[in-house]
Amino acid sequence: MIDQPLVSVLILTYNQERYISQAISCALAQETNFPFEIVIGEDCSADRTRDIVQEFQQKYPEIVRVVTSDTNVGMMKNFVRTILACHGKYIAFCDGDDYWHNLEKLQIQVDFLENHPDYGMVHGAFFAFFEETQAFRRWIPSKKITDTEDAVHVKLLAGDYPWKPSTICARGPLVRQVILEDREVFDDRFKQGDLQLMVGLAARTRVKYLDIDLCTYRVLPESACHFTHPLRNLAFQQSKREVYLHLGEKYGISGEVLRTLKCHVDRPLLSAAYWCKDRRAATVAVEELADCGSANMWRHHILSLALNYPILDFFVRPLLVLRRFLRWNYYARRLWRKM
């Protein structure tokens, strides 16, 4: 086991037997001039994930360390315990279903942080891989991200600052500080631990975006943030709204930014409520969208009305299904032509 790794690579995994080997192998393949460890948080998976990660630990005992238990502790507790088990000066994150295709990712990010002590976190660009269509797309930010970005934590909550967890590398003491000082936002009722961590880091330090492709983000029909089952998606969207509003209050967000934040979480909540036929949740979402001055309110009202009038729903629901199908196939065709 490495006594003093400069970097801890943190990989969280649960029921990812199809993808976890690639995530670990790409981390092991990193080309660096410094020692690093790989700390894997395995939450008592029901498939072969635990066997796979333990095989890596046996093969690379000086690098790979598995944090697990005899029972499932849940995503948030697994997230916290794995972070606290990291020994590195820096912590780099990779989800168990993503992978680092850039073999110099760690070296690039650590070089930057070593040479810029005023920055506490660095992240970058990525490719999206759509599992269902087998298509790749390079992520391009909707606007140029510059070093002059301020109040990044506010922009994150307002949905105005793009990022992906698997591209992040941050200073270990700062990560642990966020975890220990903000324990209330790493509760089981909140389902997005990486969001709370990112916001907490951005509120405490400068953030650097590198326009370099660092990882491949795998887009799956079913994952920790994507659900095919309508009820599970609704529960996730409700939890997402709760944590966003909690963080907004925690960091004193108000005025126009707060209205933008509410729009950011209420739109997907309304959509999820519609597909679940949950009139109460839809009504709450529509009322809040109206209060915060959301654009295209007529669309939101149509969804709400369709839940109360079956005749309208008879036309709206198939149109939305068709729209979703055409949108995904349009992107797939575009991506295929660019490959």
ChimeraX attribute file (.defattr): number of C-alpha atoms within 10 A of each C-alpha:
attribute: neighborCount
match mode: 1-to-1
recipient: residues
	/A:1	11
	/A:2	13
	/A:3	11
	/A:4	13
	/A:5	19
	/A:6	18
	/A:7	25
	/A:8	27
	/A:9	27
	/A:10	27
	/A:11	26
	/A:12	23
	/A:13	26
	/A:14	25
	/A:15	19
	/A:16	20
	/A:17	20
	/A:18	13
	/A:19	17
	/A:20	23
	/A:21	19
	/A:22	17
	/A:23	21
	/A:24	27
	/A:25	13
	/A:26	16
	/A:27	25
	/A:28	19
	/A:29	13
	/A:30	17
	/A:31	13
	/A:32	14
	/A:33	8
	/A:34	11
	/A:35	14
	/A:36	27
	/A:37	26
	/A:38	26
	/A:39	25
	/A:40	31
	/A:41	28
	/A:42	27
	/A:43	24
	/A:44	20
	/A:45	17
	/A:46	12
	/A:47	13
	/A:48	14
	/A:49	23
	/A:50	23
	/A:51	12
	/A:52	16
	/A:53	23
	/A:54	18
	/A:55	14
	/A:56	18
	/A:57	18
	/A:58	12
	/A:59	11
	/A:60	14
	/A:61	15
	/A:62	14
	/A:63	20
	/A:64	24
	/A:65	22
	/A:66	20
	/A:67	16
	/A:68	18
	/A:69	12
	/A:70	7
	/A:71	9
	/A:72	15
	/A:73	16
	/A:74	13
	/A:75	22
	/A:76	19
	/A:77	17
	/A:78	22
	/A:79	23
	/A:80	18
	/A:81	15
	/A:82	20
	/A:83	24
	/A:84	14
	/A:85	16
	/A:86	22
	/A:87	21
	/A:88	21
	/A:89	17
	/A:90	26
	/A:91	29
	/A:92	27
	/A:93	21
	/A:94	26
	/A:95	23
	/A:96	27
	/A:97	26
	/A:98	24
	/A:99	24
	/A:100	28
	/A:101	19
	/A:102	19
	/A:103	17
	/A:104	14
	/A:105	24
	/A:106	27
	/A:107	15
	/A:108	16
	/A:109	23
	/A:110	24
	/A:111	10
	/A:112	16
	/A:113	19
	/A:114	13
	/A:115	9
	/A:116	11
	/A:117	10
	/A:118	11
	/A:119	18
	/A:120	23
	/A:121	27
	/A:122	21
	/A:123	24
	/A:124	22
	/A:125	21
	/A:126	24
	/A:127	18
	/A:128	17
	/A:129	18
	/A:130	16
	/A:131	12
	/A:132	10
	/A:133	15
	/A:134	12
	/A:135	18
	/A:136	20
	/A:137	19
	/A:138	14
	/A:139	14
	/A:140	12
	/A:141	12
	/A:142	9
	/A:143	9
	/A:144	7
	/A:145	14
	/A:146	11
	/A:147	10
	/A:148	9
	/A:149	13
	/A:150	13
	/A:151	15
	/A:152	20
	/A:153	25
	/A:154	22
	/A:155	18
	/A:156	18
	/A:157	25
	/A:158	22
	/A:159	16
	/A:160	16
	/A:161	16
	/A:162	16
	/A:163	18
	/A:164	19
	/A:165	19
	/A:166	25
	/A:167	29
	/A:168	23
	/A:169	27
	/A:170	24
	/A:171	23
	/A:172	22
	/A:173	16
	/A:174	19
	/A:175	21
	/A:176	17
	/A:177	14
	/A:178	20
	/A:179	23
	/A:180	13
	/A:181	10
	/A:182	15
	/A:183	12
	/A:184	11
	/A:185	23
	/A:186	23
	/A:187	16
	/A:188	14
	/A:189	13
	/A:190	21
	/A:191	24
	/A:192	21
	/A:193	19
	/A:194	16
	/A:195	22
	/A:196	23
	/A:197	19
	/A:198	22
	/A:199	20
	/A:200	22
	/A:201	23
	/A:202	22
	/A:203	17
	/A:204	16
	/A:205	17
	/A:206	19
	/A:207	24
	/A:208	23
	/A:209	18
	/A:210	18
	/A:211	15
	/A:212	14
	/A:213	18
	/A:214	25
	/A:215	26
	/A:216	26
	/A:217	25
	/A:218	20
	/A:219	20
	/A:220	16
	/A:221	13
	/A:222	11
	/A:223	14
	/A:224	11
	/A:225	15
	/A:226	13
	/A:227	15
	/A:228	11
	/A:229	13
	/A:230	16
	/A:231	16
	/A:232	15
	/A:233	22
	/A:234	23
	/A:235	15
	/A:236	22
	/A:237	23
	/A:238	21
	/A:239	17
	/A:240	22
	/A:241	21
	/A:242	16
	/A:243	24
	/A:244	22
	/A:245	17
	/A:246	14
	/A:247	20
	/A:248	20
	/A:249	12
	/A:250	11
	/A:251	14
	/A:252	10
	/A:253	17
	/A:254	12
	/A:255	8
	/A:256	12
	/A:257	16
	/A:258	19
	/A:259	18
	/A:260	21
	/A:261	24
	/A:262	25
	/A:263	25
	/A:264	19
	/A:265	24
	/A:266	26
	/A:267	19
	/A:268	18
	/A:269	25
	/A:270	26
	/A:271	21
	/A:272	24
	/A:273	28
	/A:274	24
	/A:275	17
	/A:276	18
	/A:277	18
	/A:278	16
	/A:279	18
	/A:280	11
	/A:281	20
	/A:282	27
	/A:283	20
	/A:284	15
	/A:285	24
	/A:286	23
	/A:287	13
	/A:288	17
	/A:289	25
	/A:290	15
	/A:291	12
	/A:292	19
	/A:293	14
	/A:294	19
	/A:295	11
	/A:296	10
	/A:297	12
	/A:298	10
	/A:299	11
	/A:300	22
	/A:301	16
	/A:302	13
	/A:303	24
	/A:304	26
	/A:305	17
	/A:306	19
	/A:307	24
	/A:308	12
	/A:309	10
	/A:310	11
	/A:311	10
	/A:312	14
	/A:313	18
	/A:314	12
	/A:315	11
	/A:316	15
	/A:317	16
	/A:318	11
	/A:319	12
	/A:320	11
	/A:321	11
	/A:322	10
	/A:323	12
	/A:324	12
	/A:325	11
	/A:326	12
	/A:327	11
	/A:328	11
	/A:329	13
	/A:330	12
	/A:331	14
	/A:332	18
	/A:333	12
	/A:334	12
	/A:335	16
	/A:336	14
	/A:337	8
	/A:338	9
	/A:339	8
